[in-house]
Structures are given as C-alpha cells and as structure tokens.
C-alpha cells in the first residue's frame, strides 16, 4: 500500500518508527504466499536450545473475520469468557468485541488520554485477579508522560459508561511523538511488565535511571519487585529502542519485539539486567556487554508490534512489513530462520493474540494515519497456525 511522499520523507528522517519505513525470582531469569521474494529475516541462537523444538516450517491461514470497522485499534486483551477488549489509540476508548458474533459494545473512554503521533491509548491487560477485582490495566499517553492506570470494568452499567475513574499505578515514562512503547502484560509471577520506548531520545535507553527504552517489571500497584536487577528500581532490562511486543512461552521465558532504526528489527529473549544495545548496536553485533537478538529482520520487512506464542513459535505482527512472521523456537533458541505469512494481503498488522491451541487473532492497523484504509478497516482476523 502506497504512502504519500511527505510521509516517506519523515520515515527517512526518523528511521523505523511505528511501522514507518508474586514477588521473588523473575520467571525465565536465568517464499511468501503473495509471490514476493523470500524474506531475509535471520536468526541467531540464544542460550542452549532444548533437544526438541517446533518444526522448521509452519503455516498460517486466515479462516475468517471476527469484526470490522475498528478505528486506530492498538491493544487487545481476552476476557475470561473469550470476548475481547480492544483499545483505540486515537479515540481513547475501549470496545468489547463478542468472540462469537463480533458485535461491538463501547465500554467507555479512558480519562486523561492525550493522543498525538504514536501516542494515545495503547496496551491493555487484565488484572491477575480480574475474576474478583474486575480491573483493567491500560498504558496511555497523557499531556505530560506515558503512564499505566487501572480501572474497574462494570459490564452491568450502560454501554459507554462501564469504566471507572483511572487509578494511576505508575507514571513518568517519557513521551514523544514517536517511540512510546506501550505493550503491557502480566507474567506467570503475577507481576506487571511494560515495554517502553526511547521517546526519540536515544541516549535514554542506556541510562539506567531513565524509564525510556526499557522493559519494566513492577507489582500490580506499580512498585519495584524483589528479584529485579536493582531492588529499588522497576527497570528489568535496558538498551531498547521501542518495545511494542511482549509474550511468555510455556517455559516462562519472556520474549520481546522492538523496532530498529534503519537496519534491523529484533526479537529478543529477555533476561533481567541484560543490555540489548540500543543505540550503540542495532541487530546482531556480537559485541561484549550486549545481548544479541534471537531473530532479526530488515526494517521494511517487519516493524514488529505485538507478538504471541502458539504451537511452539513466536508470531510477530508486522506493520510496515504487512505480514505475520513465525519464529520457531527450540528452548531459548530457534530452529530455523523466520517465515513470513499473509504478506501484503491484509495490510498493516498491529498485534496478535493467542486464544488457545493453534488459533490466533490478528488485529489490522490501516486507520492509524500510516495505512491506506479500505471499507471495513480495521478488522480482527481469525488465523489458524502450525
């Protein structure tokens, strides 16, 4: 899908932006279908692979469309019964999508969201105690910062009025027109993990006192966790440019996807205290003191946002690349180079969500000002993967 010349110029200036050309020891601490050229994604093992891994070759097939007409969708979280909550970056709202019919119901607006550029209402996550506390966590941009807040979701109230007042649990994450990060997940330890961006100030990524360009780990109340690299800090790893993908595998390992600048996008295996190199290195560098990515892509082939783990592989949604990447795992390493699916068939992909077995949901992102929206955009696709 084409872009206007002005947008292309901005991308050249900014590099690869948002698709532009319980306390204790943390878990895991220790040719495309469209006929395009074969992808050049490459992989490098990290750690010692287990003897058995996912098959080197896989598949991904869209089996249907769950819903259409979403506007600037960004985050997606599954409710216990299977329905979805979807955030709108630019409208600052959360919508519930029926998992069977695709019917949309406005849950409400998040007070305090100030959308601009790549900022706005971003990631969503359910409280580990959602069954009893009914709390939804959201990462969003305000007039002064990026922050994380939680809200009570009362589905018995009228549509559009079902969100309580945001209770800020963590504030002060640097904001910018680009590189706001925004993905949040609760880990198997019931702690909250957040991927942040460098907000366009690359030096922040190497500053351990800055919250920019980091992966953060905190309690549900936003406090540092015992087992973090520094006892009084929520910083879990550093040297990141713009983390928008976080997911756990069955062995409690944390994987993260981030945008490169001009050379390499990355998939990283995250370990506490490690430095992932930005801005000193980009992609595989084999430089002492910096962790190499497990997989990497040219920036025009990926611009990775949300990720999910299913069928033994990490599945990576590509914005600028307009494709779904599969990275087959073998323990902490990989079996084979990444494979691309759905290439340029459905437009920009913002995130993917594993919903059990071989099933994923993929969220398109043509209405975020960088796509070329068509009738029905944006949509949630049902995808069967192997």
C-alpha positions as CSV (number, residue, x, y, z in Angstrom):
1,X,0.0,0.0,0.0
2,X,1.5,3.3,-1.0
3,X,2.3,6.3,1.2
4,X,2.5,9.9,0.3
5,X,5.9,11.5,-0.4
6,X,5.8,13.6,2.8
7,X,5.3,10.5,5.0
8,X,8.2,8.8,3.2
9,X,10.4,11.7,3.9
10,X,9.5,11.6,7.6
11,X,10.3,8.0,7.7
12,X,13.7,8.5,6.2
13,X,14.4,11.1,8.9
14,X,13.2,9.1,11.8
15,X,14.3,5.6,10.8
16,X,11.9,2.8,11.6
17,X,9.2,4.2,13.9
18,X,5.8,2.8,14.5
19,X,5.6,0.9,11.2
20,X,7.4,3.6,9.2
21,X,9.7,2.7,6.5
22,X,4.2,-12.6,43.3
23,X,7.5,-11.2,44.4
24,X,10.5,-13.4,44.0
25,X,12.9,-14.5,41.4
26,X,11.6,-13.5,38.0
27,X,10.4,-16.2,35.6
28,X,12.9,-17.1,32.9
29,X,15.7,-15.3,34.8
30,X,18.4,-17.4,34.2
31,X,8.7,-17.6,-0.3
32,X,5.7,-15.8,0.7
33,X,2.1,-16.7,-0.5
34,X,1.9,-13.4,-2.4
35,X,4.8,-14.3,-4.7
36,X,7.3,-11.8,-3.2
37,X,10.9,-12.5,-2.8
38,X,12.0,-14.8,0.0
39,X,12.3,-13.0,3.3
40,X,15.8,-12.1,4.5
41,X,15.0,-12.5,8.2
42,X,17.8,-14.2,10.1
43,X,18.1,-15.8,13.4
44,X,20.9,-16.5,15.9
45,X,20.6,-19.0,18.8
46,X,20.4,-17.6,22.3
47,X,21.2,-19.9,25.2
48,X,21.2,-23.6,24.8
49,X,18.2,-25.0,22.7
50,X,16.2,-27.9,24.1
51,X,16.6,-31.1,22.1
52,X,13.1,-30.8,20.6
53,X,11.7,-27.7,19.1
54,X,9.0,-26.6,16.7
55,X,9.1,-27.7,13.1
56,X,11.3,-25.6,10.9
57,X,8.4,-25.0,8.5
58,X,5.0,-23.9,9.6
59,X,1.8,-22.3,8.2
60,X,-0.7,-19.6,8.9
61,X,-4.1,-19.3,7.2
62,X,-6.8,-16.7,7.7
63,X,-10.1,-18.6,8.4
64,X,-12.4,-15.7,8.8
65,X,-13.1,-12.2,10.1
66,X,-14.4,-11.7,13.6
67,X,-15.3,-8.0,13.3
68,X,-14.7,-4.9,11.2
69,X,-14.9,-1.1,11.5
70,X,-12.4,-0.6,14.3
71,X,-10.7,2.8,14.4
72,X,-7.0,3.1,15.2
73,X,-7.0,-0.2,17.3
74,X,-3.9,-0.9,19.3
75,X,-4.2,-3.1,22.4
76,X,-6.2,-6.3,22.7
77,X,-7.0,-8.4,25.8
78,X,-9.2,-11.5,26.2
79,X,-11.8,-11.6,28.9
80,X,-12.2,-14.9,30.8
81,X,-15.3,-16.0,28.7
82,X,-13.4,-15.2,25.5
83,X,-14.8,-11.8,24.5
84,X,-12.2,-9.2,23.7
85,X,-11.3,-5.7,24.9
86,X,-9.8,-3.5,22.2
87,X,-8.3,-0.1,22.7
88,X,-8.5,2.8,20.2
89,X,-5.2,4.7,20.2
90,X,-6.6,7.9,18.8
91,X,-10.1,7.9,20.2
92,X,-9.0,6.9,23.7
93,X,-11.8,4.3,24.1
94,X,-12.1,0.6,24.9
95,X,-14.6,-1.5,23.0
96,X,-15.8,-5.0,23.8
97,X,-16.0,-7.5,20.9
98,X,-18.1,-10.6,21.2
99,X,-15.9,-13.6,20.5
100,X,-18.7,-15.4,18.6
101,X,-20.6,-12.7,16.7
102,X,-18.1,-9.9,16.5
103,X,-20.7,-7.5,17.9
104,X,-19.0,-4.3,19.3
105,X,-20.1,-2.6,22.5
106,X,-18.4,0.6,23.7
107,X,-17.1,0.1,27.2
108,X,-16.0,3.6,27.8
109,X,-13.4,6.4,27.4
110,X,-10.2,6.5,29.4
111,X,-9.9,9.8,31.1
112,X,-6.6,11.6,30.6
113,X,-5.6,10.2,27.3
114,X,-3.9,12.7,25.1
115,X,-3.4,11.2,21.6
116,X,-0.7,12.6,19.3
117,X,1.6,10.9,16.8
118,X,2.3,7.4,18.0
119,X,0.9,8.2,21.5
120,X,-2.6,7.7,22.9
121,X,-4.4,4.7,24.4
122,X,-2.1,1.8,23.8
123,X,-1.7,-1.6,25.6
124,X,-4.3,-3.4,27.7
125,X,-4.0,-6.1,30.3
126,X,-6.4,-7.8,32.8
127,X,-5.6,-7.9,36.4
128,X,-4.4,-11.4,37.6
129,X,-7.3,-11.2,40.0
130,X,-9.8,-10.0,37.4
131,X,-12.4,-12.5,38.5
132,X,-12.7,-10.7,41.8
133,X,-11.4,-7.2,41.3
134,X,-12.6,-6.6,37.7
135,X,-9.7,-4.3,37.0
136,X,-8.4,-3.5,33.5
137,X,-4.9,-2.0,33.2
138,X,-4.0,0.4,30.4
139,X,-0.8,2.1,29.2
140,X,-1.5,5.5,27.7
141,X,-0.1,8.9,26.8
142,X,-1.1,12.0,28.7
143,X,-0.2,15.6,28.2
144,X,3.0,15.1,30.2
145,X,4.0,11.5,30.1
146,X,3.2,7.9,29.4
147,X,1.7,6.0,32.4
148,X,-0.1,2.9,33.5
149,X,-3.5,3.1,35.2
150,X,-6.1,0.6,36.3
151,X,-9.9,0.9,36.0
152,X,-12.8,-1.1,37.3
153,X,-14.8,-2.6,34.5
154,X,-18.5,-2.9,35.4
155,X,-20.3,-4.5,32.5
156,X,-23.7,-4.1,34.3
157,X,-23.6,-0.4,33.7
158,X,-24.9,1.2,30.4
159,X,-22.7,0.9,27.4
160,X,-20.1,3.6,27.2
161,X,-20.2,4.1,31.0
162,X,-18.6,0.9,32.2
163,X,-15.1,2.2,33.1
164,X,-14.3,3.6,36.5
165,X,-12.0,6.5,37.1
166,X,-8.4,5.6,36.2
167,X,-6.2,4.8,39.2
168,X,-2.6,5.6,38.2
169,X,-0.2,2.9,39.4
170,X,2.9,4.2,37.5
171,X,3.7,7.5,35.9
172,X,6.7,9.3,34.5
173,X,7.6,7.2,31.4
174,X,9.0,9.6,28.8
175,X,6.6,10.5,25.9
176,X,7.3,11.7,22.4
177,X,5.7,11.9,19.0
178,X,7.4,8.6,18.3
179,X,8.7,5.7,20.3
180,X,6.2,5.5,23.2
181,X,6.4,1.7,23.6
182,X,3.1,0.7,25.2
183,X,2.7,-3.0,25.5
184,X,1.8,-4.4,29.0
185,X,1.5,-8.0,30.2
186,X,1.2,-9.8,33.5
187,X,3.7,-12.5,33.8
188,X,3.4,-16.0,35.3
189,X,4.7,-14.4,38.5
190,X,1.6,-12.1,38.5
191,X,3.9,-9.1,38.1
192,X,3.3,-6.4,35.6
193,X,5.7,-6.0,32.7
194,X,5.8,-2.9,30.4
195,X,7.7,-2.2,27.2
196,X,8.7,1.5,26.8
197,X,10.3,3.5,24.0
198,X,13.1,6.0,24.0
199,X,10.7,8.8,23.0
200,X,13.1,9.8,20.2
201,X,15.9,10.5,22.7
202,X,18.1,7.5,22.0
203,X,20.5,8.1,24.9
204,X,17.8,7.4,27.4
205,X,17.9,3.7,26.5
206,X,21.4,3.4,28.1
207,X,20.6,5.4,31.2
208,X,19.6,3.1,34.0
209,X,17.9,5.9,35.8
210,X,15.6,6.7,32.9
211,X,12.4,4.8,32.2
212,X,12.8,5.3,28.5
213,X,13.9,2.4,26.2
214,X,13.4,-0.2,28.9
215,X,11.4,-3.2,29.9
216,X,9.9,-2.6,33.3
217,X,8.8,-5.1,36.0
218,X,6.6,-4.0,38.9
219,X,3.9,-5.2,41.3
220,X,0.3,-4.6,40.3
221,X,0.5,-1.5,42.5
222,X,3.4,-0.1,40.5
223,X,6.2,-0.9,43.0
224,X,9.6,-2.4,42.4
225,X,9.8,-6.2,42.8
226,X,12.3,-8.3,44.7
227,X,14.4,-10.1,42.1
228,X,14.7,-7.0,39.8
229,X,18.3,-6.2,38.9
230,X,18.2,-3.2,41.3
231,X,16.0,-3.6,44.4
232,X,14.7,0.0,44.3
233,X,14.0,0.1,40.5
234,X,11.4,-1.2,38.2
235,X,14.0,-1.4,35.4
236,X,14.2,-5.0,34.2
237,X,16.3,-4.7,31.0
238,X,17.7,-1.7,29.1
239,X,19.1,-0.8,25.7
240,X,15.8,-0.9,23.9
241,X,14.6,1.5,21.1
242,X,10.8,0.9,21.1
243,X,9.3,-2.2,22.6
244,X,5.8,-3.0,21.4
245,X,5.7,-6.8,21.7
246,X,5.8,-8.9,24.9
247,X,4.8,-12.5,25.4
248,X,5.6,-15.5,27.5
249,X,6.3,-19.1,26.3
250,X,5.3,-22.3,28.2
251,X,8.6,-22.4,29.9
252,X,8.2,-19.0,31.5
253,X,10.6,-17.2,29.1
254,X,9.9,-13.6,28.2
255,X,10.2,-12.6,24.5
256,X,10.1,-9.0,23.2
257,X,9.9,-7.4,19.8
258,X,11.2,-4.0,19.1
259,X,11.7,-1.5,16.2
260,X,15.1,-0.9,14.8
261,X,16.1,2.3,13.1
262,X,17.5,1.8,9.6
263,X,18.9,-1.7,9.7
264,X,17.4,-4.4,11.9
265,X,14.2,-5.0,13.8
266,X,14.6,-7.5,16.6
267,X,13.1,-10.4,18.6
268,X,14.8,-10.7,21.9
269,X,14.9,-13.2,24.7
270,X,14.6,-11.0,27.8
271,X,16.7,-11.7,30.9
272,X,16.9,-9.5,33.9
273,X,19.7,-6.9,33.9
274,X,20.8,-7.5,30.3
275,X,21.6,-4.7,27.9
276,X,20.1,-5.1,24.4
277,X,22.4,-2.5,22.9
278,X,20.4,0.5,21.5
279,X,21.7,3.0,20.4
280,X,25.3,1.5,20.5
281,X,24.3,-1.5,18.4
282,X,21.4,-2.5,16.3
283,X,20.7,-6.1,15.5
284,X,23.3,-8.9,15.8
285,X,26.6,-7.3,16.8
286,X,28.5,-10.0,18.8
287,X,29.8,-7.1,21.0
288,X,30.7,-7.9,24.6
289,X,28.3,-6.5,27.1
290,X,25.3,-6.5,24.8
291,X,22.7,-9.2,24.2
292,X,22.2,-10.2,20.6
293,X,18.6,-10.7,19.2
294,X,17.4,-14.2,18.7
295,X,15.9,-13.2,15.3
296,X,16.2,-10.0,13.2
297,X,14.6,-8.5,10.1
298,X,15.2,-5.7,7.7
299,X,13.1,-2.8,8.9
300,X,11.0,-2.7,5.7
301,X,10.0,-6.3,6.2
302,X,8.7,-6.1,9.8
303,X,8.3,-3.1,12.0
304,X,7.2,-5.5,14.7
305,X,4.5,-4.6,17.1
306,X,2.5,-7.2,19.1
307,X,3.6,-10.8,19.5
308,X,2.1,-14.1,20.7
309,X,3.4,-17.6,21.4
310,X,1.5,-20.5,19.9
311,X,2.4,-24.0,18.6
312,X,5.9,-23.6,19.8
313,X,6.6,-20.4,17.8
314,X,6.6,-16.7,18.4
315,X,4.2,-15.0,16.0
316,X,5.1,-11.4,15.2
317,X,2.7,-8.8,13.7
318,X,4.4,-6.6,11.2
319,X,3.3,-3.0,10.5
320,X,5.4,-1.7,7.7
321,X,6.1,-5.2,6.5
322,X,2.4,-6.0,6.3
323,X,3.0,-9.7,7.2
324,X,2.9,-12.2,10.0
325,X,6.2,-13.7,11.0
326,X,6.8,-17.1,12.5
327,X,9.9,-17.7,14.6
328,X,10.1,-21.4,15.5
329,X,11.6,-22.0,19.0
330,X,13.8,-24.6,20.5
331,X,14.1,-23.8,24.1
332,X,15.8,-20.4,24.4
333,X,16.9,-20.6,20.8
334,X,15.4,-21.0,17.4
335,X,15.0,-23.9,15.0
336,X,15.2,-22.1,11.7
337,X,15.1,-18.6,10.2
338,X,11.8,-16.7,10.5
339,X,9.0,-17.4,7.9
340,X,6.6,-14.8,6.6
341,X,2.9,-15.3,6.0
342,X,-0.1,-13.2,4.9
343,X,2.4,-10.8,3.1
344,X,0.7,-7.7,1.8
345,X,-2.7,-9.4,1.9
346,X,-4.4,-7.7,4.8
347,X,-2.3,-4.5,5.3
348,X,-0.6,-3.4,8.4
349,X,-0.8,-5.8,11.4
350,X,-0.7,-4.2,14.9
351,X,-0.9,-7.2,17.2
352,X,-1.7,-10.9,17.6
353,X,-3.4,-12.7,20.4
354,X,-3.1,-16.5,21.2
355,X,-6.5,-17.8,22.1
356,X,-5.7,-21.5,22.6
357,X,-4.3,-24.4,20.6
358,X,-3.5,-23.4,17.0
359,X,-5.7,-20.3,17.0
360,X,-4.6,-16.7,16.8
361,X,-6.5,-13.4,16.4
362,X,-4.7,-10.8,14.3
363,X,-5.5,-7.1,14.5
364,X,-5.1,-4.9,11.4
365,X,-4.0,-1.3,11.6
366,X,-4.8,0.6,8.5
367,X,-6.6,3.5,10.2
368,X,-3.6,4.7,12.3
369,X,-2.7,7.5,9.7
370,X,0.0,5.4,8.1
371,X,-2.1,2.9,6.3
372,X,-4.4,3.0,3.3
373,X,-7.8,2.1,4.8
374,X,-10.4,0.4,2.8
375,X,-14.1,-0.4,3.5
376,X,-14.3,-2.4,6.7
377,X,-10.9,-1.5,8.2
378,X,-9.8,-2.1,10.8
379,X,-10.6,-5.7,11.5
380,X,-9.8,-8.7,13.6
381,X,-8.9,-11.8,11.6
382,X,-9.1,-15.4,12.8
383,X,-5.9,-17.2,11.9
384,X,-5.1,-20.9,12.2
385,X,-1.3,-21.6,12.7
386,X,1.0,-24.6,12.8
